[in-house]
Amino acid sequence: MKHALALFVLVISASPCAAQTAPPAKACNDVAGFHLLDFWVGDWDVYSEGKLDGRDTVNRVLSGCAVTEEWTGEDGSRGTSLFYYNAFIDRWSQVWVTDRATGRGGIKEKALVARGSDGSVRFQGLLPGPPGGKLILDRTTLYPLAGGRVHQVIEHSFDGGTTWSAGFDAVYVPHGSAPHP
């Protein structure tokens, strides 16, 4: 009887009725949520206060499943971001790492917290300070502009989000084009 029961379980588990396969996953390029940052994808010259501040290259990678950012500042600084969308929880996140990772702001983790009716997106996270020190709120807002440009503002709040001050305010223009169309 024991052997018959084992054979029965084996036959049932091998039958097509018992085999439950997941539907094939959709390609990221075919899922609308993965296209949130499409307006920012490109090779950019970045201007802050009317002066060239650096170059930024933003690409869709892994068949559209993530977005990378490669920053090179005019001062020689470098940084890399990975933006990714988790379709299971409908959440975008960012990890930013620079060659100055031991300083405040050299590593950041942010999540999408707002989408504007103007197509803008806002990512926000915390900048940890020294042990026992205050946490600083850090947010980045990207605004699509006319002429294929992008406006980026990075702000900080030292009072829990009541007031914000801009730390970086820049316009991204396609590399090699005039800074002000």
WOJOVEN-V115030 format. One record per backbone hydrogen bond with DSSP energy under -1.0 kcal/mol. CO is the residue of the C=O (numbers start at 1). NH is the residue of the N-H. If there is no record, write none. Layout:
BEGIN
CO:NH, CO:NH
END
This chain:
BEGIN
1:5, 2:6, 3:7, 4:8, 5:9, 6:10, 7:11, 8:12, 9:13, 10:14, 15:19, 27:30, 28:31, 31:34, 32:35, 35:38, 37:40, 42:58, 43:175, 44:56, 45:173, 46:53, 46:54, 47:171, 48:51, 51:48, 53:74, 54:46, 55:72, 56:44, 57:70, 58:42, 59:68, 61:66, 62:65, 66:61, 67:83, 68:59, 69:81, 70:57, 71:79, 72:55, 73:76, 77:73, 78:99, 79:71, 80:97, 81:69, 82:95, 83:67, 84:93, 86:89, 86:91, 91:86, 92:112, 93:84, 94:110, 95:82, 96:108, 97:80, 100:103, 103:106, 106:98, 108:96, 110:94, 111:124, 114:122, 116:119, 120:116, 121:142, 122:113, 122:114, 123:140, 124:111, 125:138, 127:136, 130:133, 136:127, 137:157, 138:125, 139:155, 140:123, 141:153, 142:121, 143:151, 149:145, 150:172, 151:143, 152:170, 153:141, 154:167, 154:168, 155:139, 156:165, 157:137, 165:156, 168:154, 170:152, 171:47, 172:150, 173:45, 174:177
END
